[in-house]
C-alpha cells in the first residue's frame, strides 16, 4: 500500500489552494472538512505533511516503513 492509498482510505482530500500560500496544494480530512492546511508544493508533499502532522515524526517513519514492506 502506498502513502497516497493509505491517506485516501483515511479520508484525506488534496485540493488546489492557490499560489498565495507558498505552495499550490493543501489537504483536509473527512473528519474535519472546515480545517484546511495549505502551502505544499506537490500532492505528494501534502500527503506527507498530513502523515507527519497526524502521527508525529517518529511514528510516521515507522508506519511508512511498514507501508513500504507491503508493496513488495
HELIX and SHEET records of a PDB file:
HELIX    1   1 UNK A    3  UNK A    9  1                                   7    
HELIX    2   2 UNK A   19  UNK A   21  5                                   3    
HELIX    3   3 UNK A   43  UNK A   55  1                                  13    
HELIX    4   4 UNK A   57  UNK A   71  1                                  15    
SHEET    1   A 3 UNK A  12  UNK A  16  0                                        
SHEET    2   A 3 UNK A  25  UNK A  29 -1                                        
SHEET    3   A 3 UNK A  37  UNK A  40 -1                                        
END                                                                             
